[in-house]
Amino acid sequence: MTAPVLQVRELVTEFPIRAGVFRREVGRVQAVSDVSFDLMPVETLGVVGESGCGKTTLGRSLLRLVEPTSGSVRVGDIEVTTADRHAMKHVRSQLQMVFQDPYASLNPRIPVRDIIAEPMRIHGVDKVEAADRVADLLTRVGLLPEHGNRYPHEFSGGQRQRIGIARSLALRPRIIILDEPVSALDVSIQAQVLNLLDEIQDEFELSYVFIAHDLSVVRHTSDRVAVMYLGKVVEIGARDSIYDTPAHPYTHSLLSAVPVADPRRERSRQRIILEGDVPSPASPPPGCRFHTRCPIAQDRCRSEVPELHTVAGGQQVACHFPVEPGQTLVELTKR
Amino acid sequence: MTTEPLLRVDHLEVGFPSKAGVVQAVTDVSFEVRPGETLAVVGESGSGKSVTALTVMRLHPKSTRISGSIMFEGRDLLALDDDEVRAVRGNEIAMIFQDPMTALNPVFSVGSQIVESIRIHQKVSKQAAWNRAVELLALVGVPEPKRRAEQYPHEYSGGMRQRAMIAMAISNEPKLLIADEPTTALDVTVQAQVMDVLHDVQQATGSAMMLITHDLGLVAGSADRVQVMYASRLVETGGVDDIFYRSRNPYTRALLDSIPDLLATSARLEPIPGNPPSLLNPPSGCPFRPRCLMAIEHCAESVPELVSIGEGHASRCHRTADIEPTAEATS
């Protein structure tokens, strides 16, 4: 069996809540709460969930852009959470990130060539070789080598995202964390960037952690999918298991809420409309965190935290009363 | 259909002067909105969909160059003076914006803002208006409306704020609601709630809606008719099924093909190559030509007309005759 390129175990990331004149800590928000997964070579793990579910914090914790509170992140044989500066430098050559906003993530004052070469400069790649690589990378992401002389503002959103991707490839990483890489782009441009990500994944043998709120995009890009709610993974498994036979009531509701570009289907679709909003992560509900909005919650859900366990569809789900394949949540709700 | 249109826009042109020249945001746009119907206006950023909506609301900067006419129940909105416009805006035509936090005033309670919008247009007592505000909040699904009416916008979540804005927009029972990306800032589960509220509101008040969006899924789920915009022009208009199942326009089709499917796993997406054109110096001929896989020489020579290709269905393309009608999914 091949070894995973990334191993995450019981990862917890907390943020302090501060109040008063002395900014005293009055509480903690658990943005990522006990998350574990493996990422295999050339695999894409999609991470979906709504705002505040912790998916972005999870991505950042993997790279220690925010410090995890506890748990373990292993890249190859390096433990990221305790790595010193030297080891972190090595980790970052293996593990790169592409951000959502291609306007904010590129320094407007330096030409694109230097933006892409910067990671190589930091890692001591020879200047001549770096220049060659920049030209190659620009071509590879669908731009021209002469574009290296221009500044970020001269590019459209889609082109900027290509530049961000070129930069992430500069050190030949094994893993790229993509945080909403296409959500700022128009639909016609989204598909271009998604196809590019697909091509370079095969070519450079990359593994992706693909963080997004758009469930259609995640279905398209991912091999496995993790669904997060209030800091916890509530369901994780093979893409088609999650989409075709979802077991968690939250996954069901999410999928049923996404409108599809097919009027006849929309007219006949039975939608589960969740009540209320996502509770504050500062004081998550006891028991199952989803019970306050779950249409089939029972007493047990209000007190006992469900653990992830494998169900009939093959995926793992954290629910006391998972939906079985063939059942729909709409039916169960009516009972 | 024999009913008189509620809104009728004819040959609307909107340009924004800039140092580099006039940015033509809307070119030769004509359409109607009939009472009670939902018309979706779809397009990507810069296609002119929002500018069209803002111009109908007369919410454009003073320097804007506008020609054409916007008839609302027989009155030309472009010919009204500021006071007359204010009497229509928020009353007979109301707008829901994408970002409720910027549309609501942070220093007044939600209830008092709804009261204000009622009392601008109706002669009712403060108490009666307040009671109405509470009723409206209940109608749009704000829990504990009595208590919530006294709260400030920051005490509301994103979805609740959007509901509050809808409550305000419908406070004078407008005949036309213009919703500009009303759910783009919201999570999907909340989006479903808000679209549901909009649907109920339409059922309850009988108002027509112009839904401006880039999300083809939302369009499929809520529109009666659709118009697709590209680079400041209408490129295809028709009933919702015409657009999704019988499109004869290369841009509409390319757009539909480029979105990933939620219900099936697709191997590869078919993106539209290139980028949308500059509105400052648009390409010659058809503006979609540089990205169109069907473009021929003739497409560079002239802008195609919007030509009727079926009952209530029109497309702007020189090659309409060569485009096979889509194999219709029958179900």
Interface residues (C-beta under 8 A of the other chain):
Chain A: E50 S51 S156 G158 Q159 D186 V187 S188 I189 Q190 A191 Q192 L194 N195 D198 H213 L215 S216 V217 R219 H220 R239 D240 Y243 S253 L254 L255 S256 A257 V258 P259 V260 A261 D262 P263 R264 R265 E266 R269 R271 I273 L274 E275 G276 D277 V278
Chain B: E44 S45 P143 S157 G158 G159 M160 D187 V188 T189 V190 Q191 A192 Q193 M195 D196 H214 D215 L216 G217 L218 V219 A220 G221 V240 D241 F244 Y245 A254 L255 L256 S258 I259 P260 D261 L262 L263 T265 S266 R268 L269 E270 P271 I272 P273 N275 P276 R291 A329 S331
